[in-house]
């Protein structure tokens, strides 16, 4: 959020349904895709600017699904992307798939911690290898899933990618 805001973007952070004080119930990723679409609609109506999607963990997984084909979204950023089965409490492990990204030609940045328990490096490398260019994977050494103590490196990765890859290609979004 701070990286994109520092680049001059208005930023919207929100809780998915059933999280924190938000209304509704968790919907295993189905309804949450609609939450992201509603957020994109609000941002578009409010600011009338090309949109950049950025999401963390579960938010990255469902947000990528909601935004990859949206023509208003110019670039995608996935932080702490879950690529291993994830279980919460007594639930069955949630398995994330990203086949829909294979033909996505938008610039894509994946940032992960080297010690991310939900994003093993080999799995993440396989995901990134399977998607179309332009794409970039940044692995932050020493970082866990939450980038504890490594938020500066996370911010620098996003800002550096933006300035190197996206901004020069897109005069309408940078």
FISEVEX-501849 format. One line per field, with one value per residue: residue number from 1; x negated, z, y negated of N, C-alpha, C in turn. Coordinates in steps of 0.02 Angstrom, whole numbers, padded with zeros to 5 digits, always signed. Each point is the difference from the previous one (the first is absolute). Layout:
BEGIN
n = (NUM_...)
nx = (X_...)
nz = (Z_...)
ny = (Y_...)
cax = (X_...)
caz = (Z_...)
cay = (Y_...)
cx = (X_...)
cz = (Z_...)
cy = (Y_...)
***
This chain:
BEGIN
n = (1_2_3_4_5_6_7_8_9_10_11_12_13_14_15_16_17_18_19_20_21_22_23_24_25_26_27_28_29_30_31_32_33_34_35_36_37_38_39_40_41_42_43_44_45_46_47_48_49_50_51_52_53_54_55_56_57_58_59_60_61_62_63_64_65_66_67_68_69_70_71_72_73_74_75_76_77_78_79_80_81_82_83_84_85_86_87_88_89_90_91_92_93_94_95_96_97_98_99_100_101_102_103_104_105_106_107_108_109_110_111_112_113_114_115_116_117_118_119_120_121_122_123_124_125_126_127_128_129_130_131_132_133_134_135_136_137_138_139_140_141_142_143_144_145_146_147_148_149_150_151_152_153_154_155_156_157_158_159_160_161_162_163_164_165_166_167_168_169_170_171_172_173_174)
nx = (-00041_-00050_-00022_+00060_+00016_-00060_+00026_+00044_+00010_+00064_+00005_+00029_+00002_+00019_+00047_-00013_+00054_+00028_-00042_-00027_+00015_-00025_+00052_+00046_-00005_-00055_-00020_-00054_+00001_+00060_+00031_-00059_+00007_+00062_-00028_-00047_+00046_+00034_-00057_-00012_+00063_-00008_-00059_+00027_+00056_-00039_-00046_+00035_-00039_-00051_+00018_-00029_+00000_+00005_-00022_+00017_-00036_+00050_-00014_-00062_+00014_+00044_-00044_-00048_+00040_+00011_-00065_-00021_+00065_-00002_+00029_+00030_-00017_-00051_-00002_-00035_+00012_-00035_+00016_-00049_-00007_+00058_-00050_+00014_+00024_+00053_-00009_+00062_-00028_+00064_-00010_+00028_-00060_-00009_+00015_-00052_+00036_-00045_+00032_+00045_-00057_+00006_+00057_-00010_+00009_+00036_-00035_-00040_+00009_-00043_+00017_-00052_+00011_-00065_+00027_+00034_+00033_+00032_-00062_-00006_-00064_-00009_+00051_-00026_-00061_+00031_+00034_-00052_-00032_+00058_-00014_+00039_-00048_-00013_-00051_+00005_-00049_+00018_-00055_+00028_-00066_+00009_+00042_+00049_+00055_-00013_-00058_+00007_-00010_+00040_+00041_-00057_-00025_+00057_+00000_-00064_+00020_+00053_-00031_-00050_+00043_+00036_-00053_-00020_+00055_+00039_-00027_-00058_+00037_+00021_+00010_+00050_-00052_-00040)
nz = (+00000_+00044_-00030_-00011_+00063_+00015_-00044_+00044_+00018_-00012_+00064_-00011_+00066_-00004_+00045_-00014_-00030_+00058_-00022_+00060_-00013_-00054_-00039_+00007_-00037_+00024_-00064_+00033_-00010_+00001_+00056_+00023_-00053_+00020_+00059_-00032_-00035_+00057_+00027_-00051_+00005_+00066_-00005_-00047_+00035_+00051_-00034_-00037_+00031_-00039_+00010_+00059_-00009_+00066_+00015_+00062_-00008_+00041_+00019_-00004_+00030_+00040_+00018_-00007_+00030_+00043_-00001_-00010_-00006_+00054_-00052_+00056_+00013_+00014_+00065_+00015_+00065_+00008_+00062_+00016_-00066_+00023_+00001_+00064_+00010_+00015_+00063_+00017_+00058_+00004_-00039_-00056_-00017_-00006_-00061_-00013_-00052_-00048_-00024_+00029_+00034_-00025_-00017_+00062_-00042_+00054_+00017_+00022_+00064_+00015_+00063_+00021_+00060_+00008_+00057_-00055_+00055_-00028_-00011_+00004_+00002_+00004_+00043_+00032_-00003_+00015_+00047_+00020_-00003_+00028_+00023_-00039_-00040_+00029_+00034_+00065_+00024_+00058_+00020_+00056_+00000_+00041_-00050_+00045_+00011_+00060_-00025_+00057_+00014_-00052_+00032_+00021_+00003_+00032_+00034_+00011_+00011_+00032_+00035_+00010_+00010_+00037_+00027_+00009_+00019_+00045_+00039_-00021_+00013_+00053_-00048_-00002_+00027_-00018)
ny = (+00059_-00002_+00054_+00024_-00015_+00023_+00043_-00023_+00063_-00014_+00018_+00058_+00000_+00064_+00017_+00063_+00022_-00018_-00046_+00000_-00064_+00031_-00014_+00048_+00055_+00029_-00005_+00019_-00065_+00027_-00014_+00020_+00040_+00007_+00011_+00035_+00032_+00004_+00019_+00040_+00019_+00003_+00030_+00037_+00007_+00011_+00036_+00042_+00043_+00015_+00062_+00007_+00065_-00003_+00060_+00016_+00055_+00014_-00061_+00023_+00056_-00029_-00047_+00044_+00044_-00049_-00012_+00063_+00008_-00037_-00028_-00017_+00063_-00041_+00018_+00055_-00005_+00055_-00013_+00042_+00011_+00025_+00044_+00007_+00061_-00036_+00019_-00015_+00015_+00018_-00054_+00022_+00022_-00065_+00018_-00038_-00018_-00006_+00052_-00039_-00001_+00061_-00028_-00018_-00051_-00012_-00054_+00049_-00017_+00048_-00014_+00034_+00022_+00005_-00022_-00014_+00017_-00051_-00019_+00067_-00017_+00065_+00000_-00052_+00027_+00057_-00033_-00036_+00057_+00015_-00061_-00035_-00021_-00057_+00024_-00002_+00038_-00026_+00033_-00018_+00004_+00050_-00014_-00006_+00034_-00026_+00018_+00035_-00064_+00013_-00041_-00025_+00062_+00015_-00055_+00010_+00063_-00023_-00047_+00042_+00049_-00041_-00028_+00063_+00030_-00026_-00044_+00026_+00054_-00033_-00043_+00044_+00035_-00044)
cax = (+00041_-00043_-00039_+00043_+00018_-00060_-00007_+00052_+00064_+00047_-00002_+00057_-00011_+00063_+00006_+00049_+00060_-00008_-00065_+00002_+00067_+00038_+00060_+00000_-00036_-00052_+00032_-00051_-00031_+00049_+00028_-00054_-00015_+00049_-00023_-00053_+00032_+00034_-00052_-00023_+00054_+00000_-00060_+00010_+00050_-00025_-00061_-00005_-00070_-00017_-00005_-00051_+00021_-00051_+00031_-00044_+00020_+00066_+00021_-00034_+00031_+00066_-00004_-00025_+00057_+00049_-00026_-00044_+00033_+00035_-00038_-00019_-00059_-00058_-00056_+00018_-00052_+00020_-00048_+00015_+00049_+00003_-00007_+00000_+00064_+00004_+00056_+00014_+00038_+00023_+00021_-00041_-00048_+00020_-00050_+00005_-00024_-00006_+00000_+00029_-00052_-00046_+00004_+00005_-00058_-00013_-00059_+00014_-00053_+00011_-00050_+00008_-00055_-00035_+00024_+00073_+00027_+00056_-00024_-00067_-00034_+00007_+00069_+00009_-00038_+00038_+00056_-00024_-00023_+00058_+00040_-00026_-00036_-00055_+00008_-00061_+00004_-00050_+00000_-00036_-00035_+00012_+00068_+00052_+00062_+00024_-00054_-00018_-00067_-00023_+00048_-00037_-00019_+00061_+00017_-00051_+00012_+00058_-00019_-00050_+00034_+00043_-00041_-00039_+00039_+00067_+00003_-00024_+00043_+00069_+00004_+00065_+00006_-00058)
caz = (+00000_+00004_-00062_-00053_+00018_-00011_-00072_-00020_-00011_+00055_+00020_+00040_+00039_+00030_+00025_-00034_+00037_+00059_+00032_+00041_+00010_-00062_+00002_-00040_+00022_-00044_-00052_-00029_-00059_-00054_+00011_+00007_-00067_-00009_+00042_-00037_-00057_+00027_+00015_-00064_-00026_+00039_-00018_-00067_+00003_+00042_-00023_-00073_-00018_-00009_+00065_+00013_+00054_+00044_+00054_+00043_+00022_-00025_-00041_-00064_-00036_-00026_-00038_-00067_-00037_-00015_-00038_-00056_-00065_+00002_-00044_+00037_+00040_-00044_+00025_+00056_+00050_+00047_+00055_+00043_-00037_+00023_-00053_+00033_+00035_+00062_+00043_+00056_+00051_-00018_-00070_-00049_-00029_-00060_-00052_-00046_-00068_-00036_-00072_-00035_-00014_-00054_-00060_+00021_-00026_+00041_+00043_+00062_+00049_+00056_+00052_+00052_+00047_-00010_+00051_-00001_+00008_-00046_-00068_-00010_-00057_-00061_-00025_-00027_-00063_-00050_-00019_-00039_-00064_-00040_-00023_-00056_+00012_+00046_+00067_+00041_+00066_+00048_+00063_+00050_+00045_+00071_+00014_+00006_-00036_+00018_-00012_+00064_-00001_-00069_-00038_-00042_-00061_-00038_-00031_-00051_-00056_-00038_-00031_-00051_-00057_-00032_-00037_-00052_-00047_-00018_-00015_-00067_-00052_+00004_+00014_+00030_+00070_+00041)
cay = (-00059_-00059_-00005_-00026_-00068_-00040_-00010_-00047_+00032_+00007_+00070_+00023_+00061_+00020_+00068_+00041_+00016_+00041_-00012_-00060_-00026_+00001_+00041_+00060_+00059_+00025_+00040_+00045_-00030_-00014_-00066_-00048_-00026_-00054_-00056_-00035_-00034_-00059_-00049_-00027_-00044_-00062_-00038_-00026_-00053_-00054_-00032_+00001_+00011_+00071_+00033_+00050_+00044_+00026_+00037_+00039_+00067_+00017_-00058_+00007_+00056_-00017_-00062_+00016_+00030_-00052_-00057_+00015_-00011_-00064_-00046_-00060_+00016_-00004_+00039_+00043_+00012_+00052_+00004_+00058_+00041_+00069_+00050_+00064_+00007_-00039_+00019_-00045_+00036_+00066_+00001_+00035_-00047_-00037_+00006_-00056_+00012_-00063_+00014_-00057_-00049_+00022_-00043_-00070_-00037_-00059_+00007_+00036_+00005_+00045_-00010_+00051_+00010_+00063_+00048_-00003_+00068_+00011_-00011_+00029_-00030_+00042_-00006_-00067_-00003_+00037_-00043_-00057_+00027_+00020_-00057_-00039_-00063_-00016_+00027_-00002_+00030_-00025_+00037_-00038_+00046_-00009_-00021_+00051_-00017_-00067_-00048_-00032_-00029_-00007_-00040_-00047_+00036_+00012_-00064_-00014_+00046_-00025_-00063_+00013_+00033_-00049_-00048_+00035_+00040_-00023_-00072_-00016_+00029_-00025_-00071_-00017_+00020_-00011)
cx = (-00044_-00040_+00042_+00022_-00059_-00014_+00055_+00068_+00046_+00005_+00062_-00021_+00066_-00005_+00051_+00059_-00016_-00066_+00004_+00072_+00042_+00059_-00008_-00040_-00051_+00031_-00051_-00029_+00048_+00029_-00053_-00024_+00048_-00019_-00053_+00031_+00037_-00051_-00026_+00052_+00000_-00060_+00008_+00048_-00027_-00057_-00008_-00072_-00010_-00014_-00059_+00027_-00062_+00035_-00051_+00034_+00068_+00026_-00033_+00035_+00067_-00001_-00028_+00056_+00050_-00026_-00038_+00032_+00036_-00040_-00021_-00064_-00060_-00059_+00022_-00060_+00027_-00056_+00019_+00051_+00000_-00002_-00007_+00068_-00002_+00062_+00008_+00043_+00018_+00021_-00044_-00050_+00027_-00057_+00011_-00029_+00002_-00003_+00026_-00052_-00044_+00000_+00005_-00064_-00015_-00065_+00020_-00062_+00022_-00056_+00014_-00060_-00032_+00023_+00076_+00028_+00058_-00021_-00070_-00030_+00009_+00070_+00012_-00038_+00037_+00060_-00023_-00024_+00059_+00039_-00038_-00038_+00048_+00016_-00067_+00015_-00057_+00009_-00044_-00029_+00014_+00071_+00046_+00062_+00023_-00054_-00021_-00073_-00027_+00047_-00035_-00020_+00060_+00019_-00048_+00010_+00057_-00018_-00049_+00031_+00042_-00040_-00037_+00044_+00064_+00000_-00027_+00045_+00067_+00001_+00065_+00005_-00063_-00023)
cz = (+00000_-00064_-00055_+00015_-00010_-00073_-00028_-00013_+00061_+00015_+00042_+00034_+00033_+00027_-00042_+00046_+00059_+00036_+00039_+00012_-00063_+00006_-00043_+00031_-00051_-00050_-00039_-00066_-00055_+00007_+00006_-00067_-00016_+00042_-00037_-00059_+00023_+00017_-00064_-00030_+00038_-00018_-00069_+00000_+00037_-00033_-00076_-00024_-00019_+00069_+00002_+00056_+00039_+00057_+00037_+00019_-00031_-00046_-00069_-00041_-00029_-00043_-00070_-00043_-00022_-00050_-00063_-00068_-00003_-00041_+00035_+00040_-00046_+00022_+00062_+00046_+00051_+00052_+00045_-00031_+00026_-00059_+00029_+00035_+00068_+00038_+00056_+00049_-00023_-00073_-00041_-00028_-00064_-00050_-00051_-00068_-00037_-00076_-00041_-00019_-00060_-00061_+00017_-00021_+00039_+00039_+00067_+00044_+00055_+00050_+00056_+00047_-00012_+00050_+00004_+00003_-00046_-00073_-00009_-00066_-00064_-00030_-00032_-00066_-00056_-00024_-00046_-00069_-00046_-00029_-00053_+00023_-00011_+00071_+00037_+00067_+00042_+00064_+00049_+00051_+00073_+00018_+00006_-00039_+00012_-00008_+00063_-00003_-00070_-00043_-00045_-00066_-00044_-00038_-00057_-00061_-00044_-00037_-00057_-00062_-00038_-00045_-00059_-00054_-00024_-00023_-00070_-00057_-00005_+00017_+00035_+00074_+00040_-00003)
cy = (-00062_-00009_-00031_-00071_-00047_-00013_-00046_+00029_-00008_+00075_+00015_+00065_+00017_+00071_+00037_+00014_+00046_-00009_-00065_-00021_+00001_+00047_+00061_+00056_+00019_+00049_+00042_-00026_-00017_-00070_-00054_-00028_-00057_-00061_-00041_-00037_-00063_-00055_-00032_-00048_-00067_-00044_-00032_-00059_-00061_-00040_-00002_+00006_+00074_+00030_+00048_+00043_+00022_+00036_+00042_+00065_+00020_-00056_+00001_+00054_-00018_-00063_+00011_+00027_-00054_-00051_+00016_-00016_-00068_-00051_-00064_+00010_+00006_+00043_+00038_+00010_+00050_+00009_+00058_+00046_+00071_+00049_+00070_+00008_-00035_+00023_-00051_+00038_+00069_+00006_+00047_-00050_-00031_+00006_-00055_+00019_-00067_+00011_-00059_-00052_+00017_-00045_-00074_-00037_-00064_+00010_+00031_+00002_+00047_-00013_+00049_-00002_+00067_+00053_+00000_+00071_+00015_-00009_+00028_-00023_+00042_-00005_-00068_-00009_+00035_-00042_-00055_+00025_+00015_-00058_-00040_-00062_-00058_+00024_-00006_+00032_-00030_+00041_-00038_+00048_-00018_-00018_+00061_-00023_-00071_-00054_-00037_-00022_-00012_-00042_-00051_+00033_+00014_-00064_-00016_+00045_-00025_-00064_+00010_+00032_-00050_-00046_+00033_+00030_-00035_-00072_-00016_+00024_-00035_-00073_-00019_+00019_-00015_-00067)
***
